């Protein structure tokens, strides 16, 4: 039996309600497009959840042959859960999607047509809002060097935002698992380094789509275990320092993502303070949020 074209992996921990929403949208898209398990498969990768994740996963496994369930016996951390997903992937293309997203209507049909027509090494999903628009969507790049240079010049925020796991479908074989493993304990962007390095060493074209395939929730849920990932600014800076060195970009500011995020966040606060609080109130219940607010203010006023 041949391998599927697309394997969708859902790394999750202790967010069973969000997971159900995503699985419902996946089942809807699989049934609507009439896709067989030989075309698309879905793995739920449970990172030792202590809530109803197991029961919900097993419910969907019974409902469709496309779904499988894998459980880590202990919490291996978010990065290693993602790496494990890629390691187990046997399809031509791999898509790791966060448990807090849902699929837009016709998302799988759009994605499979794009993969069949363009055969990219990496397809970047369009989640809406302003993401990638300054690249001129849909955008096509012959290789990762061409993409990185265009993004650094026109839309440097994409160099980090594209590292969001839900926005990337890529050829499974190009992911540098060894590099990801070596960074898993020190960076929440280990998967992003692994994807960029794989594209750099193995080559392949890149497509940034312009059709809405992933719906990002405006009201942000609490993170798994109510624990925020390590210092985002330090992670962003490390990624941009690496890109600056690897792709010879002397003018790339390693703090650009922190500056842009801070300006955007402050603009939201000033324009719609109640809406901003409503969409993020769960985060205000976590002590680790407040040092981040201080950093946002620092980068906002920093010359």
N, C-alpha and C positions, 0 to 999 in steps of 0.2 A: 504494500500500500504506500502510495506517495505521501510525502509530507504536506501539511496544509500550507496554503499561501501565507496566511496571517495567524499568528498566535497572540492573543491579548492576555496580558498578565495583570492581575490586580493585587499589588502589595497592600496589606491591610492589617490593622491592629486596633481592637477595641472600638470600632466605629460601625457597629452592625446596622444601625439605622441608615447611615449614609451608604453603606455597602448595598443594602437592599435597593435603594433608589437607582444605583448604577446598574445592578444586575437586571432590574426591570427594564431599563432602557436598552441594555444589550440584548435581552431576549426579544424585545419589540423589534429591534433592527434586524436581528437574525431571521425572525419569522417574516417580517415585511419584505425583505430582499430574497427570501426563499433560499438562504445559504445553507449548504450542507456542512457537516463536520469535517469533510475532506478539504473544505475551503477555509473555514474559520474555526478556531478552537479558543476556549477561554479557560484560564487557570486562575483560581482564587488562591493567593498565597498568604496564608494566615500566620502572622508572626506571634504565635502563642497567645491569642486573644483570650480574655477572661469573661467576655460577654456572650451574646447570642450569635456571634459570627459563625461558629461551626454549624449550628442548626440551620441558619439561613443559607450558608453555602451548600449544605447537603440537600436542602430543599430544591435548589436550582439544578444541582447535579441530577436529581431524579426527574426534573422537568424537561431537560434537553440533553442530548448526548454530547453536545458541544462543550459542556461545562465539566471541569475536573476541580478537585479540591486538594490542596497541599497544605500541610501544617508543620511549621517549625516547632519542635518540642520545647524549645526555650526562646526567649526574645533575643534575636541576633542583631537587633538594631535595624533602623530603616534602610540604611545603605546596603547592608548585607542581604536584606530581604529582596531588594531590587536586583542585586547582583545574582542572587539565587534564581530569580525569575528568568533572567537572560541565560544563565547556565543550563536551565532545564528546557529552554525553548528549542523545538525541533522544526519549526516552520521557517520558510524563507525569510519572512519579515516578523519582527517582534515589536509589539506596542505595549509598554507598561503604562497603565493609566491609574491615577490616584483614586482612592475610594471616595473622595469628596467631589468628584466630577460626575456628569452624566452625558450621554451621547445626544447630539442633536438629531433631528429626523433625517433619515437617509445618509447618516454618517458613514456607515460601513459600505454602502453602495458607492458613495463618492470616493472613499479611500481606495477601495479595490479597483475602481476604474482608473484612478490616478496611478496606482502601482502598475497596472497592466499597460497603460498607455505610455508612461514615461520611464518605468523601471528605475526609479532613483535609488541611490544608496541610502538616502535619508529624506523622508517626507515630514515637513513641519506643519502641524495642524494649525488652523486658524480658529482662535477662541473668541473672536470678536474684538470690540473696542479698537484701540489704535495700534495694536500689536503688528509690527512688521510693515505697516502701510507705507512708510518712507522708503522701503525697498522697492515699491511698485508691484504690489501683488496682482496676480500670481507672479512669483519671482523664480527664475531658473538659474542655477549656477552649475558650471561644469565641474567644479571641485570645491573642496572646503577652503582652500586658500582664496579663491575668488569670492566666496561667501563672506569670509572673515574680513577681508579688505573692504568689501562693499558695506557691510554692517558697521565697521569701525568709522567709516566716512559719513554714512547717511543716518544710521540708527544704532548707536552703540549699545543701547539698552537691550537690543535683541541678543547680543552676545551672552547675556546672562538669563534673560527671560526665556530664551529657547532651551535653557537647561531644565525647565520644568518638565518632569518626566512625562506628564500627560500629553505633551505637545509633540512627542517624537515617535515616529514609526521608522525603523531602520532595518537594514539587512543584518540578520542575526550574526553572521560570521565576521562582521567588521568590528564588533564591540570588543575592546581590549580588556578582557576580564582580569588579566594579571595586574594591569595598572589600577583598575577599579578596586581590586582586593587590597592593594598596597595603600590605598588612600581611604579605605572604608572607615577607619577609626579616627581620621583627622579631618575629613571633609564631608559635608552633606551633598557635595556636587561630584562625588566619585564617579557616578554614571556619566556625567557631562564630560569630564576629562577623558573617560574611556571611549566615548563616542567621537569626540574631536580627534583624539589620537588615532583611532581606528580609521577615520576618514582620511586623515593625513597620510597614513602609511599604506592604506589599501586603495584609496581613491574612490571615485564614484560621484555621480551628479546629485544635486540637491534641489528639491522643489519646496517652496513655501506656498501653501495653498491660500485661496481667497474665499473658500466656501466654509461656512460655519459647521464644524464637526464636533467640537467639544464645548459644552456649556459649563462655564466657571461660575460657581455660586457667588452672588453679590454678598449674601450674608455668610461670612466666613465661619465655618465650624471650629470648635475647639480642637486643638491637635491631639493626637493619640496620647493617652495617659496625662493629658493636660501639661505636657512638657514641650516647650518650644525647642526647635533645633538650636545648635550652637550659634554663636555670633554670626548673623547673616552678612554683616558688612565685611567681616574678616574673610568669610568664604567667597564673597563676590570679588574682593580685592585679590585673593589668591588666584582665582580663575583668570582675572584680567591680566595679572602680572605674568601668568603662564602663557596666555595667548599673545601678549605683547612680545615675549621672548621667542616663542615657537614660530610665530608668523612675522617677526621683524616689523613691528608696528611702533616706531619710536614716539609717535604723537598720541598714542592711546593712554588716556588718564585712568589709572587703576581704581580711582575713587568715583568714576563717572556714574556707576550704577547707584551708589549710595546717595550721590547728589540728586540724581533724577528721581529716585524713589521718594526722597525727603521732600523735594519740591512738589511732587504730585500729591503726596499725602497731606502736606500742609495746605495745598490748594483745595483739596476735598474738605478739610476741616474748616477752612474759612468760608467756603461757598455753601456747604451743607453740613453743619456740625451735628445736627440731630441724626441725619441719615448716616453719616460716618460712624457715629457711636452705635446706632442700631445694627449696622452691618458688621461691626467688630466687637460688640459688647462682650462676647464670650472670652475674647482675648484679654479684656480688662480684668477678668477674674483670676488671671495668672500673674503671679508676682514678676516673672521674667519679662513681662510686657513693658514695664516702666523704664528699665534701662534702655530698651529699644526706642521708646519715645524720646528719651534724652538724646540718644544718638541721632534720631531724625531731626531734632531741633538743632543739634550741633552742625550737621551737614547742611541744614537749610541756611544757617547764618554764616557758615564758614566761607571766607572769600575764595 
